Amino acid sequence: MCEAALAVPLADPRVKVVAVTPRGVRVVRQAAQGERGAYLLFRDAKFPRGGVPREQALAALSLAAAIARLLSGDEIDVRDAA
């Protein structure tokens, strides 16, 4: 039921956290990866300049909305939301 529907989006290595609380659903996705060398040497995470691509932001938002609908009892397919 719920577990099977969530298996595909939660298997995505970019999905880091899914939190369900009485106040809502939160999804944390990896938007970028820092430069490994700077982190290993100086513990300083350096990311490329720029914002989060629109499709990545929409993927996180649609996954959160799909999980909220699933938990409210609506029949949906969350595999399309990841």
C-alpha positions in Angstrom: 0.0 0.0 0.0 1.8 3.1 1.2 5.2 1.4 1.3 5.0 0.1 -2.2 4.0 3.5 -3.6 6.9 5.3 -1.8 9.6 2.8 -2.7 10.5 4.3 -6.1 10.8 8.0 -5.0 12.6 7.1 -1.8 15.1 4.9 -3.7 16.3 8.0 -5.6 19.8 8.9 -4.1 19.0 12.6 -4.5 16.1 12.3 -2.0 17.8 12.9 1.4 14.9 13.5 3.9 11.2 13.0 3.9 9.6 14.3 7.1 5.8 13.9 7.8 4.6 16.0 10.7 1.2 17.3 11.9 2.2 20.6 10.2 3.0 19.1 6.8 5.4 17.2 4.6 9.0 18.2 4.0 11.2 16.8 1.2 14.9 17.5 1.1 16.6 16.8 -2.2 20.3 17.2 -3.2 20.4 20.1 -5.6 24.2 20.1 -6.2 27.4 18.5 -5.0 30.3 20.5 -3.6 33.8 20.3 -4.8 35.4 17.2 -3.1 39.0 18.5 -2.9 38.1 21.7 -1.1 36.0 19.7 1.4 38.6 17.0 2.1 41.4 19.5 2.6 39.7 22.4 4.3 36.3 21.1 5.3 34.9 23.9 3.2 32.0 23.1 0.9 32.2 25.0 -2.3 29.3 24.8 -4.7 29.1 26.1 -8.3 27.4 29.5 -8.7 23.8 29.5 -9.7 20.4 28.6 -8.4 18.5 25.4 -8.1 17.1 24.3 -11.5 13.4 24.7 -11.8 12.8 21.0 -12.5 14.6 19.9 -9.3 12.6 22.3 -7.2 9.4 21.1 -8.8 10.4 17.5 -8.3 10.7 18.1 -4.5 7.5 20.0 -4.3 5.5 17.5 -6.3 6.9 14.6 -4.2 5.8 16.4 -1.0 2.4 17.1 -2.4 2.0 13.5 -3.6 3.0 12.1 -0.2 0.5 14.4 1.5 -2.3 13.3 -0.9 -1.4 9.6 -0.4 -1.5 10.0 3.4 -4.8 11.8 3.2 -6.3 8.8 1.5 -6.3 10.0 -2.1 -5.3 7.4 -4.7 -2.2 8.7 -6.6 0.9 7.4 -8.2 3.9 9.0 -6.5 6.3 7.3 -9.0 5.5 10.2 -11.3 6.2 12.8 -8.6 9.9 11.8 -8.0 
